[in-house]
Amino acid sequence: MAIGLSLLLLSVTPVAAEEQISEFQVRSFTAQCINLLRQDRFDLVAGYYLLDPGRDADPVARERHQLAAGLAKLRGIFGDFGQVRIPDAPQRSHQFEIQGMTDAYWRDRPRHFQVVYGTTFSRIGEGALVFRVVVYDHRLRLRSVAYALSADEPGADQRKAGIEKHMQSFFQHLQSGRR
């Protein structure tokens, strides 16, 4: 889980992506992910994450389960989301990211596309969905999905602290092996 304050970008932002992928392809891929999130199909979204192809099936299945559980937890905290839109301007936000693989893995592989969709969450208010997308073996895969809370809304720092507490407890629970 990565939590932090960041500036949301306006549109599809290629970050040194090595393959020729169009904005339409990236937006279509993230639209699929959004539709699955709306349907609470976190298991299918987790299937789009890039995970270490060299690992045995059991650890990969466990990680996919953890990714799906993390996405479900964020959805439970933030609530349903309304229409998604391309933000008119950059917005400061607190992002709660569910990332596949490790920070060390991604540190050596910085190439990705970031796509930000502004939305209104039923429990949190204004925020965004943030997708980091990579190309692996000529296919689009998720690096991470983040639910973002607007940092400029009244009470945002208190809500951020509450969400961090929930997520830390949740990840401790996951790591202990309990379901």
Helices and strands as residue ranges (DSSP letters): E 2-7, E 13-15, H 23-38, H 42-46, H 57-78, E 92-99, H 103-107, E 112-121, E 125-136, E 139-150, H 156-175
